[in-house]
Amino acid sequence: MGWSQAAIDAFEKANTPADTAPPPAEEFEVWHDNWDMAMFFLRVASQWEYLLVPVGLGVMLGRRKGLNFAGCEAAARGLGLRWRKVFVDLQAMQDAVLEVDRETRIAERDTN
């Protein structure tokens, strides 16, 4: 027995690149001092790890649980970046994303 089409659709929707980056029309400011770290954060966007969460009978959704820091460290070292500095900034950015994810889930739950 395989996954139902609804489960496949929900998983694909939750794990598309559009879920990890703001829509192209959405603009935001990045201070000059933070530009390099913001670019690195976008560069390691493929390092998000997901937890499958049951949301209904046979339906699972992928929920971000955090960054794969081993992969992020490899990327940082490959680019010649100091990992200790990058790690602190990356952790702060990860925590901010996870908090927005949590707030979004609560808002969606409250509207349903």
N, C-alpha and C positions, 0 to 999 in steps of 0.2 A: 504494500500500500504506500503510495507516494503522497506528496503534499497536494492539497486541494488547490484549485486555481486561485481561489481567494487568498490563500496563504502565500502563494507565490507572488501574486500581485502586491500584497501588503509588504512582503519582504523587499521586493524590488523597489517599491515606492520609498520605503524607509532607508534604502541603501544606495540611492542614486547620488551622483556627485552634486546635484542641485541642493541636496540636503546639507551638504557640508560647506557650502559657500553662499554668500548673499546673492540674490538675483542681480543680473548685470545692471538693471535700472537703479538699484539701491546704491546710493553713494554714502561714503563716510570718510571722515578726515583721519589721517594718520600723521602724527607729529613726526617731523624730520628725525628726531632722536630715536624714534621707534620703528622707522621704515625698514631697516635691515631685519629686525626680529619679526615684523609683520610678514615680510616676504618669505622668511624661513618657515613661519607658521603655515603659510599657504603651501609652501613646497612640501611639507610633511603631512598634508591633509590626508594622504592615503594611509597614514599610520594609525588612524582611529580604529579601536577595537570595539566590537559590538557584542552585546549580550542579547540572545533571543529570548523574548518575553512573551508568554502566552497572553493573548487578548480576547480569546473566544474559542469556541469549539474547533480545534484543529487550525487555528490561526495564530501565527507567531509574528511579532514585529522585532526588528533590530533596533536596539536602543544603545546609543553610545555609552561606553563605560569608562573610556579614557584613552589616552594615547599609548602606543607601543613605544616606550621610551628607549628601548634597545635599538629599534629602527631609527628613531629620531637622533640618538647619539651617533649612530653610524653615519647618518646624513650630515650631521654637524661636523664631525671629525673629517669627513670626506671633503667638506667645504673649507676646512682649516679654521673652524670656529672653536672658541674655548667652551667646552661642554658645561663647565660649572655655571658660567654666566647664562648660557643658553637654557640650561635646565631650569633655573629659577624663573626666568621669563616665560618659558614654555609651560611650566606648571601653572603659573598665574593665568595664562591664556586658556589652558585646558579647563581650569576651574570656572572661569567666566563662561565658557561655552556650555559646560555641564549645568551651570546654574540657569542659563537661558533655556536650555532643554527642559529642565525641571519646571521652570515657570510656565513654559509653553504647554507641557503636559497637564499641569494644574488648570490652566486657562481653558484648554480644550475639554478637559473633564467637566469643568464647571458649566460650560456652555452646552454640553450634551445631556 
